[in-house]
Amino acid sequence: MKTKNIRTLSLCTLLTIGFSVADAQQPWTLDQCIEYATTHSINIQQRALQIQKRQVNLETSSNGWLPEVSAQLGEQFSFGNYNSTTGSMQSNSTGTNYDLAYTTGEITAKMNLFDGFKVKNRMKADRYSLHAATADLEKARKDIGIQIAVYFMECLCNKSLVDVANSQLAVSQQLRQRASILVDEGKRPLSELKDIEATVAGDEYTLTQAKGELTLALNDLVQLLNLPSAEGFDVAPIDVTTAGQPAMPANYDDVVEKWPSILSAKSSIEEKKALIEVARSDYYPTLFLQGSLRTFYVNMFHQNYGWGDFGKQYFNNNLNEVVGVHLSIPIFNRFQTRSNIRMAKLDVMDQQLALDDARQNLRTEMHKAYTNAVVALDKMTSAQKAVEAAAVSVSYEQDRYDAGRGSVFDLLIAQQKYLKAQQDAVQSKYEYLIRQRILDFYR
């Protein structure tokens, strides 16, 4: 019974491993690739860390309103004459030396009352800095999504080219088999067979080259996904809908103004404006409230002046409280504040130019994506017509060759044109899908 349970457990374990391996070798869909890339991309992880850093900066600046509390302890040893009244060393006519230990303790609290609105504006700057980092993360996600889509489509394109090369090789091999029979029967010269064998060799080379391009494309996608290995990796086909006429987004201006790169640039401008006010706050006086609690303990070795023990001195006789308000007025700091304000204003101007440049680049990219999609659609339509025409030509030459009126040379040329037309059709199809996908990202 025990042996049977062990066998059952082993069988279940093997089945589980088998299912896991099968799941691991399942082709990846485009959505799975994009989701995995946005989770494991090093660039996106770095952007996420930037957000955490900006959050820490915002928390730090927000805590600027809180009081600052510190404690100090001190211990001093004195050897020589000592005046018990003043608590200082002095000459003693008797020549008697008094050795003592002087222990001090102090707790100080300091609270900001007015700092020229520096804390307030620093919080504002850090908040906009956090908004900019969040927008940068969103932009990085969109960028990686576009890159994954392009690489994914290239893999599918190369897979289709491999299928086309396989089909062409199969046709050539059938033609070689038939030509070999005709040559053996004396109905065709041996030169035709040699021409067809050369064509088969060329088709085999084309197939090998297509497989190599597919392997390279898969490896590129694996590296972009940051996967540890490309072994067993494959991509799943996508549903191709009827190609429609590309169109720019209906809310073009809204898309531009709400795009992550634009939002990041706008937030950076507001951050720089807040930093101007932070620099200007150095012109204002600062006011803070400070309080402290102090005490000390004196221990004179080999002497007894009746000061009492540690607890009596430290917490009863020598306890001292101090509360005060301090006002600091800036008068002259070598024009440092003025220079800081000028530099902050220049940063705002520089960031405004960066915003204008980002708008211009985004508009250019969107119009370029639209134009490329239109051109790709036209190329795909023309390529499909070329495939249909080449197929008719191959059928015509095949009938002529079968009837003995055409040469194998004409048939091979027609087949090569058909192969080239199929390759162009595959490439134009996926080029259109890539261009359309990029255009869709801007919607």
C-alpha positions in Angstrom: 0.0 0.0 0.0 2.8 2.3 0.9 4.6 1.5 -2.4 1.4 2.2 -4.3 1.1 5.7 -2.7 4.7 6.5 -3.5 4.2 5.5 -7.1 1.0 7.6 -7.3 2.9 10.6 -5.8 5.7 10.2 -8.2 3.3 10.0 -11.2 1.6 13.2 -10.1 4.9 14.9 -9.6 6.0 13.9 -13.1 2.7 15.1 -14.6 3.1 18.4 -12.8 6.6 18.9 -14.1 5.4 17.9 -17.6 2.6 20.5 -17.5 5.0 23.1 -16.1 7.5 22.5 -19.0 4.7 22.5 -21.5 3.4 25.8 -20.1 7.0 27.2 -20.2 7.3 26.4 -23.8 4.0 27.9 -24.8 4.4 30.7 -27.4 4.3 34.2 -25.9 1.5 36.6 -27.0 2.1 40.3 -27.6 0.3 41.3 -24.5 2.3 38.9 -22.4 5.5 40.2 -23.8 4.5 43.8 -23.1 3.4 43.0 -19.5 6.6 41.0 -18.8 8.8 43.8 -20.2 7.2 46.5 -18.2 7.8 44.4 -15.0 11.3 43.3 -15.7 12.8 46.2 -17.8 15.8 47.6 -16.0 15.0 51.1 -17.4 11.5 50.9 -15.9 12.8 49.7 -12.6 15.2 52.6 -12.5 12.3 55.0 -13.2 10.4 53.4 -10.3 13.3 53.9 -8.0 13.4 57.6 -9.1 9.8 57.9 -8.0 10.7 56.4 -4.6 13.5 58.9 -4.2 11.3 61.8 -5.1 8.8 60.5 -2.5 11.5 60.5 0.2 12.5 64.1 -0.8 8.9 65.2 -0.5 8.6 63.5 3.0 11.8 65.2 4.0 10.7 68.7 3.0 7.2 68.1 4.6 8.9 67.4 7.9 10.6 70.8 7.8 7.7 72.2 9.9 8.4 69.7 12.7 10.6 70.8 15.7 14.1 69.7 16.0 15.1 68.1 19.3 18.6 67.1 20.4 20.3 66.0 23.6 23.9 66.6 24.8 26.0 65.0 27.5 29.4 66.1 28.6 32.0 65.0 31.1 35.0 67.0 32.1 37.8 66.3 34.6 39.7 69.1 36.3 42.9 69.0 38.3 44.2 72.0 40.3 42.7 74.8 42.3 39.0 75.3 42.2 36.7 78.1 43.4 33.5 76.7 44.7 31.7 80.0 44.4 32.5 80.8 40.8 33.1 77.2 39.7 36.4 78.1 38.0 40.0 77.3 38.4 42.1 79.9 40.3 45.3 80.3 42.3 45.1 79.2 45.9 47.4 80.7 48.5 47.3 77.5 50.5 48.6 75.5 47.5 45.8 73.0 48.0 44.7 71.2 44.7 41.1 70.2 44.1 40.5 67.4 41.6 36.9 67.3 40.3 34.6 65.8 37.7 32.1 68.1 36.0 29.1 66.3 34.3 26.7 68.3 32.1 23.4 67.4 30.4 21.1 69.4 28.1 18.0 68.8 26.0 17.3 71.5 23.3 14.2 71.9 21.1 14.1 74.3 18.2 11.0 75.0 16.1 10.7 77.0 12.9 8.2 79.9 13.1 9.0 81.8 9.9 11.6 81.0 7.2 10.5 83.2 4.3 8.2 80.4 3.0 11.2 78.2 2.2 9.7 75.0 3.5 6.4 75.6 1.8 8.1 76.3 -1.6 10.5 73.4 -1.1 7.5 71.1 -0.6 5.9 72.5 -3.8 9.0 71.9 -5.8 9.4 68.3 -4.5 5.8 67.6 -5.3 6.1 68.7 -8.9 9.4 66.7 -9.1 7.4 63.6 -8.0 4.8 64.3 -10.7 7.6 64.6 -13.3 9.1 61.3 -12.2 5.7 59.6 -12.4 5.2 60.9 -16.0 8.7 59.7 -16.9 7.8 56.2 -15.7 4.6 56.2 -17.8 6.6 57.4 -20.9 9.1 54.6 -20.3 6.3 52.1 -20.2 4.9 53.4 -23.5 8.3 53.4 -25.1 9.0 49.8 -24.1 5.5 48.8 -25.3 6.3 50.3 -28.8 9.7 48.5 -28.9 8.2 45.2 -27.9 5.5 45.5 -30.5 8.1 46.3 -33.2 10.3 43.4 -32.2 7.3 41.0 -31.9 6.1 41.9 -35.4 9.6 41.3 -36.8 9.6 37.8 -35.3 6.2 37.1 -36.8 7.4 38.5 -40.2 10.5 36.2 -40.1 8.3 33.2 -39.2 6.1 33.9 -42.2 9.2 34.3 -44.4 10.3 30.8 -43.2 6.9 29.4 -44.2 7.2 31.0 -47.6 10.7 29.6 -48.1 9.5 26.1 -47.0 6.6 26.2 -49.4 8.9 27.4 -52.3 11.4 24.6 -51.5 8.6 22.0 -51.5 7.5 23.2 -55.0 11.1 23.1 -56.3 11.6 19.6 -54.9 8.5 18.4 -56.5 9.6 19.9 -59.8 13.0 18.2 -59.5 11.3 14.9 -58.8 9.2 15.3 -61.9 12.0 16.5 -64.0 14.1 13.5 -62.9 11.4 11.1 -64.2 11.1 13.0 -67.5 14.9 12.9 -68.0 15.0 9.2 -67.3 12.3 8.7 -69.9 14.3 10.7 -72.4 11.6 13.4 -72.7 13.7 16.2 -71.2 17.4 17.0 -71.5 19.7 16.6 -68.5 20.4 20.3 -68.4 16.9 21.0 -67.3 17.3 18.7 -64.3 20.6 20.5 -63.4 18.9 23.9 -63.6 16.2 22.7 -61.3 18.7 21.2 -58.9 20.5 24.6 -58.8 17.1 26.2 -58.0 16.5 23.7 -55.2 19.9 24.5 -53.7 19.1 28.2 -53.9 15.8 27.6 -52.2 17.5 25.6 -49.4 19.9 28.5 -48.9 17.0 31.0 -48.8 15.3 28.8 -46.2 18.5 28.5 -44.1 18.9 32.3 -44.2 15.2 32.9 -43.2 15.6 30.6 -40.2 18.8 32.4 -39.2 17.0 35.8 -39.4 14.2 34.3 -37.3 16.6 33.1 -34.6 18.3 36.5 -34.5 14.9 38.3 -34.2 13.8 36.0 -31.4 17.1 36.6 -29.6 16.7 40.3 -29.9 13.2 40.1 -28.4 14.4 37.9 -25.6 17.2 40.4 -24.8 14.6 43.3 -24.8 12.4 41.2 -22.4 15.4 40.6 -20.2 14.8 36.9 -20.2 17.7 34.7 -19.0 17.7 32.4 -22.1 16.1 32.2 -25.5 15.8 28.4 -25.3 12.2 27.3 -26.1 11.1 30.9 -26.6 8.5 31.5 -29.4 5.9 34.0 -30.3 2.2 33.4 -30.9 0.4 34.6 -34.0 -1.9 37.6 -33.7 -5.4 38.2 -35.1 -5.0 40.4 -38.2 -8.2 42.4 -38.8 -9.0 43.9 -42.1 -6.6 46.8 -42.9 -8.3 50.1 -42.5 -7.2 53.6 -43.6 -4.9 55.1 -40.9 -6.1 58.2 -39.3 -4.6 60.8 -36.9 -6.2 60.9 -33.4 -9.4 62.9 -33.4 -8.3 64.8 -30.2 -4.8 65.6 -31.5 -4.1 68.6 -29.3 -5.3 66.8 -26.2 -3.1 63.8 -26.9 -0.1 66.1 -27.3 -0.8 68.0 -24.1 -1.5 64.8 -22.0 1.4 62.8 -23.4 3.8 61.7 -20.5 6.8 63.5 -21.9 4.8 66.8 -22.1 3.4 66.3 -18.6 6.9 65.6 -17.3 8.2 68.8 -18.9 5.3 70.9 -17.5 5.9 69.5 -14.0 9.6 70.3 -14.3 8.8 73.9 -15.2 6.6 74.3 -12.1 9.4 72.7 -10.0 11.9 75.2 -11.3 9.5 78.1 -10.6 9.1 76.9 -7.0 12.8 76.7 -6.7 12.9 80.5 -7.6 10.8 81.2 -4.5 13.1 78.9 -2.4 16.1 81.0 -3.5 14.2 84.2 -2.8 13.3 83.2 0.7 16.9 83.9 1.7 16.0 87.6 1.5 13.6 87.2 4.4 14.4 87.1 8.1 14.0 83.8 9.9 12.3 83.4 13.3 12.5 80.3 15.4 11.5 79.3 19.0 14.1 77.6 21.1 14.0 76.0 24.5 16.4 74.0 26.5 16.7 72.1 29.8 20.1 72.1 31.4 21.7 70.7 34.5 25.1 69.7 35.8 26.8 67.7 38.5 30.1 68.4 40.3 32.0 65.7 42.0 35.1 67.0 43.9 37.4 64.1 44.8 38.6 63.9 48.4 36.6 66.9 49.4 33.1 67.5 50.8 31.5 70.9 50.4 28.0 69.8 51.1 26.8 70.0 47.5 25.0 66.8 47.8 24.9 63.6 45.8 24.2 63.1 42.0 20.4 63.1 42.2 20.3 66.1 44.5 22.5 68.2 42.3 21.5 67.0 38.9 17.8 67.1 39.2 17.1 69.5 42.1 19.7 72.2 42.7 21.3 72.7 39.3 18.3 72.2 36.9 17.8 75.2 34.6 15.1 76.0 31.9 15.6 78.4 29.1 13.0 79.5 26.5 13.7 82.1 23.8 12.7 83.5 20.4 15.5 84.2 17.9 15.3 86.5 14.9 18.0 86.3 12.2 18.0 89.2 9.7 20.1 88.8 6.5 22.1 91.9 5.6 24.8 91.0 3.1 25.9 87.6 1.8 28.1 88.6 -1.1 25.1 88.7 -3.5 24.8 84.9 -3.2 21.0 85.1 -3.0 20.7 87.3 -6.0 22.9 84.8 -8.0 20.8 81.9 -6.9 17.6 83.6 -8.0 19.1 84.4 -11.4 20.3 80.8 -11.8 16.8 79.5 -10.9 15.2 81.8 -13.5 17.6 80.6 -16.1 16.6 77.0 -15.2 12.9 77.9 -15.8 13.8 79.3 -19.2 15.8 76.3 -20.1 13.0 73.9 -19.1 10.5 76.0 -21.1 12.6 75.4 -24.2 12.7 71.7 -23.3 8.9 71.7 -23.2 8.7 73.4 -26.6 11.2 70.9 -28.0 9.2 68.0 -26.6 6.0 69.3 -28.1 7.7 69.7 -31.5 9.3 66.3 -31.4 6.0 64.6 -30.4 4.1 66.3 -33.2 6.8 65.2 -35.6 6.7 61.6 -34.4 2.9 61.5 -34.6 2.8 62.9 -38.2 5.6 60.6 -39.1 3.8 57.6 -37.7 0.7 58.5 -39.6 2.6 59.0 -42.9 4.5 55.7 -42.4 1.2 53.9 -41.8 -0.4 55.3 -45.0 2.7 54.4 -47.1 2.8 50.9 -45.5 -0.9 50.3 -46.4 -0.3 51.3 -50.0 2.8 49.0 -50.2 0.8 46.1 -48.7 -2.0 46.6 -51.2 0.4 46.7 -54.1 2.3 43.7 -52.8 -0.9 41.6 -52.6 -1.7 42.5 -56.2 1.8 41.5 -57.2 1.4 38.1 -55.5 -1.9 37.5 -57.4 -0.2 38.5 -60.7 2.8 36.3 -60.1 0.6 33.3 -59.1 -1.2 33.7 -62.5 2.2 33.8 -64.3 3.4 30.7 -62.5 0.2 28.8 -63.4 0.5 29.9 -67.0 4.2 28.8 -67.3 3.4 25.6 -65.5 0.7 24.7 -68.1 3.1 25.6 -70.9 5.8 23.4 -69.4 3.5 20.5 -68.8 2.3 20.8 -72.5 5.9 20.8 -73.7 5.6 24.4 -75.2 7.5 26.2 -72.5 11.0 25.8 -71.1 12.0 25.1 -67.5 13.9 28.3 -67.5 10.8 30.4 -68.0 9.0 28.3 -65.3 11.9 28.8 -62.8 11.9 32.6 -63.5 8.2 32.8 -62.9 8.5 30.8 -59.6 11.4 33.1 -58.5 9.2 36.1 -59.2 6.4 34.5 -57.3 8.7 33.8 -54.3 9.9 37.4 -54.3 6.3 38.7 -54.5 5.4 36.5 -51.5 8.3 37.8 -49.5 7.5 41.4 -50.3 3.9 40.8 -49.4 4.9 39.3 -46.0 7.2 42.1 -45.3 4.8 44.8 -46.3 2.0 43.2 -44.3 4.0 43.3 -41.0 5.5 46.6 -41.8 1.9 47.9 -42.0 1.0 46.2 -38.7 4.1 47.7 -37.0 3.2 51.2 -38.4 -0.4 50.8 -37.4 0.5 49.6 -33.9 2.8 52.6 -33.4 0.1 54.9 -34.5 -2.4 53.3 -32.1 0.0 54.1 -29.2 -0.7 57.8 -29.8 -4.5 57.4 -29.5 
